[in-house]
């Protein structure tokens, strides 16, 4: 989710970027406790720096962590916030990513029709952007949702 977001340029923003990158690395290594701590710190600093792209990136990964831990209500709230901000900015990649995550959350919460609709919208946006790999991943999520419905 980072490719379309500009990095912070202020000293406070750069400190937040460092924490974000460390948190993201920990998340990728499934070190969720450490990742959450680092990302919460980065979120605080991004808010202090008033750096919306960093706020959204931190919230996105915190939502993914909550999802991984089965905290679906928290994950939903975080991803809905990111989705709303991305829609306001017309940031299509962020919209598609948030829709994908919200579709997965809906599926885990037993809301299969909602999950399918969110994933289908995500796929359409990814296809329009020419992001075939992301569209394929969202399609696989949709297929798994059909399987468990």
GICORNOR-V241300 format. One record per pair of residues at least 12 apart in sequence whose ideal C-beta (glycine too) atoms are under 6 Angstrom apart, sorted by the first residue. I is the first residue (numbers start at 1). J is the second residue. D is the distance in Angstrom with one decimal. If there is no record, write none. Layout:
i;j;d
I;J;D
I;J;D
This chain:
i;j;d
1;60;5.1
1;97;5.1
2;57;6.0
4;93;4.7
5;53;3.8
5;57;5.7
6;53;5.6
8;49;5.9
8;51;4.5
8;54;5.5
10;49;5.5
12;45;5.8
12;48;5.8
12;49;4.3
13;49;4.1
13;51;4.8
15;45;5.7
16;42;4.7
16;45;3.5
16;46;4.5
16;54;5.5
19;38;5.2
19;41;5.0
19;42;3.8
20;42;4.0
20;58;5.9
22;38;5.0
23;35;4.9
23;38;3.3
23;39;3.8
23;42;5.9
27;61;5.5
32;65;5.3
35;65;6.0
36;65;5.3
39;58;5.0
39;61;5.5
39;62;5.2
42;58;5.0
43;58;3.9
46;58;6.0
56;82;5.2
56;85;5.6
59;78;5.0
59;81;6.0
59;82;5.2
60;82;5.2
62;78;5.6
63;75;4.8
63;78;3.4
63;79;4.5
72;105;5.3
72;108;5.5
72;109;5.4
75;105;5.4
76;105;5.0
79;98;5.1
79;101;4.7
79;102;5.1
82;98;5.0
83;98;3.8
92;125;5.5
92;129;5.8
95;125;6.0
96;122;4.8
96;125;3.9
96;126;5.0
99;118;4.9
99;121;5.1
99;122;3.8
100;122;4.2
100;138;4.9
102;118;4.9
103;115;4.6
103;118;3.6
103;119;3.7
104;141;5.8
107;145;4.5
112;149;4.1
115;145;5.1
119;138;5.6
119;141;5.6
119;142;4.2
122;138;4.6
123;135;5.2
123;138;4.7
123;139;5.6
